[in-house]
Amino acid sequence: MSIKVSDDPKLERLIVMAERLIAALESDIAALQDGKPANMKSLDPEIQKLTAIYGREAHNFDPGLAQSARPDLRRRFATITTKFREVLQLHARALTRVKNASEGMVQAIAAEVERLNAPSRTYGATPPARPQSAGAMVFNRVV
């Protein structure tokens, strides 16, 4: 007769970490929607550490562990995993919207400053020499 050692504590630890990360991500989404990115919880060193630990645990996770877990724990794990994925997608979309909006503003400001600094067009036989723009602002067109 062999004694099976339960791996339920590992699964419960993953669930608790995922719940904390979900709460932090939902807080981030609310902060971004309120226009206060400085209030994002994911910038907190404790949450960053938790994220690293969760990533390591999830990377080394054995799917057989969930299959051999108690049915109620397995359901909780499946539910929290689904919720975590959904919140991650919402978080990524919110970050992308903020990034696109801020890049658009920088580009619009740069274009306006360049337009204001452009020499006025005069009528004459020879066009005025156009000075090379130093660039109103430095911005990355690739990102």
C-alpha positions as CSV (number, residue, x, y, z in Angstrom):
1,M,0.0,0.0,0.0
2,S,1.5,3.3,-1.0
3,I,0.8,6.6,0.6
4,K,0.0,9.4,-1.8
5,V,1.4,12.8,-0.7
6,S,-1.1,15.5,-1.6
7,D,0.0,18.4,-3.7
8,D,-3.1,20.5,-2.8
9,P,-1.1,23.1,-1.0
10,K,0.8,23.9,-4.2
11,L,-2.4,24.3,-6.1
12,E,-3.9,26.4,-3.3
13,R,-0.8,28.6,-3.2
14,L,-1.2,29.2,-7.0
15,I,-4.9,30.1,-6.5
16,V,-4.1,32.6,-3.7
17,M,-1.3,34.2,-5.7
18,A,-3.6,34.4,-8.8
19,E,-6.3,36.0,-6.7
20,R,-3.9,38.7,-5.4
21,L,-2.6,39.4,-8.9
22,I,-6.2,39.6,-10.2
23,A,-7.0,42.2,-7.6
24,A,-3.9,44.2,-8.5
25,L,-4.7,44.1,-12.2
26,E,-8.3,45.1,-11.6
27,S,-7.0,48.0,-9.6
28,D,-4.6,48.9,-12.4
29,I,-7.4,48.9,-14.9
30,A,-9.5,51.2,-12.7
31,A,-6.5,53.6,-12.3
32,L,-5.9,53.7,-16.0
33,Q,-9.6,54.4,-16.7
34,D,-9.5,57.2,-14.1
35,G,-6.5,58.7,-15.8
36,K,-4.2,58.1,-12.8
37,P,-1.5,55.6,-14.0
38,A,0.6,56.6,-11.0
39,N,-1.9,54.7,-8.8
40,M,-1.3,51.4,-10.5
41,K,-0.7,48.5,-8.1
42,S,1.5,46.6,-10.5
43,L,4.2,49.3,-9.9
44,D,4.4,48.2,-6.3
45,P,7.6,46.1,-5.6
46,E,5.6,43.6,-3.6
47,I,3.3,42.9,-6.6
48,Q,6.3,42.7,-8.9
49,K,7.9,40.1,-6.6
50,L,4.6,38.2,-6.4
51,T,4.4,38.3,-10.2
52,A,7.9,36.8,-10.5
53,I,7.1,34.1,-8.0
54,Y,3.8,33.3,-9.7
55,G,5.5,33.1,-13.1
56,R,8.1,30.7,-11.7
57,E,5.4,28.5,-10.0
58,A,3.2,28.5,-13.2
59,H,6.2,27.6,-15.4
60,N,7.0,24.6,-13.2
61,F,3.4,23.6,-12.8
62,D,2.5,20.0,-13.6
63,P,-1.0,19.7,-15.2
64,G,-1.3,16.3,-13.5
65,L,-1.3,18.1,-10.2
66,A,-4.7,19.7,-11.0
67,Q,-6.1,16.5,-12.3
68,S,-5.2,14.7,-9.1
69,A,-6.6,17.4,-6.9
70,R,-9.9,17.4,-5.0
71,P,-12.9,18.2,-7.4
72,D,-13.7,21.4,-5.5
73,L,-10.1,22.6,-5.6
74,R,-9.9,21.7,-9.3
75,R,-13.0,23.8,-10.1
76,R,-11.6,26.7,-8.1
77,F,-8.4,26.4,-10.0
78,A,-10.1,26.3,-13.4
79,T,-12.3,29.3,-12.5
80,I,-9.5,31.5,-11.2
81,T,-7.3,30.6,-14.2
82,T,-10.1,31.7,-16.6
83,K,-10.6,34.9,-14.6
84,F,-6.9,35.6,-14.6
85,R,-6.6,35.3,-18.3
86,E,-9.6,37.6,-18.9
87,V,-8.3,40.2,-16.5
88,L,-4.8,40.0,-18.2
89,Q,-6.5,40.7,-21.6
90,L,-8.4,43.6,-20.2
91,H,-5.2,45.0,-18.6
92,A,-3.3,44.7,-21.9
93,R,-6.1,46.5,-23.8
94,A,-6.2,49.3,-21.2
95,L,-2.4,49.7,-21.4
96,T,-2.5,49.7,-25.2
97,R,-5.2,52.4,-25.2
98,V,-3.2,54.6,-22.8
99,K,0.0,54.1,-24.8
100,N,-1.6,54.9,-28.1
101,A,-3.3,58.0,-26.7
102,S,-0.1,59.4,-25.2
103,E,1.9,58.7,-28.4
104,G,-0.8,60.4,-30.4
105,M,-0.6,63.5,-28.2
106,V,3.2,63.6,-28.4
107,Q,3.0,63.4,-32.2
108,A,0.3,66.0,-32.4
109,I,2.2,68.4,-30.2
110,A,5.4,67.8,-32.3
111,A,3.5,68.5,-35.5
112,E,2.0,71.7,-34.2
113,V,5.3,73.0,-32.9
114,E,6.9,72.3,-36.2
115,R,4.0,74.0,-38.0
116,L,4.4,77.1,-35.8
117,N,8.2,77.2,-36.3
118,A,7.9,76.9,-40.1
119,P,8.8,80.0,-42.0
120,S,5.9,81.9,-43.6
121,R,5.6,81.5,-47.3
122,T,6.2,84.6,-49.3
123,Y,5.6,85.3,-52.9
124,G,8.8,86.0,-54.8
125,A,11.1,84.9,-57.5
126,T,13.2,82.8,-55.2
127,P,11.8,80.6,-52.5
128,P,13.2,81.2,-49.0
129,A,15.6,78.7,-47.7
130,R,13.9,76.3,-45.4
131,P,15.9,75.6,-42.2
132,Q,16.2,72.0,-41.2
133,S,13.9,71.2,-38.3
134,A,15.6,70.2,-35.1
135,G,12.4,68.5,-34.2
136,A,9.9,69.8,-31.7
137,M,10.1,66.8,-29.5
138,V,11.9,63.5,-29.6
139,F,9.5,60.7,-30.0
140,N,9.6,57.1,-31.2
141,R,7.6,56.5,-34.4
142,V,8.2,52.7,-34.2
143,V,6.7,52.0,-30.8
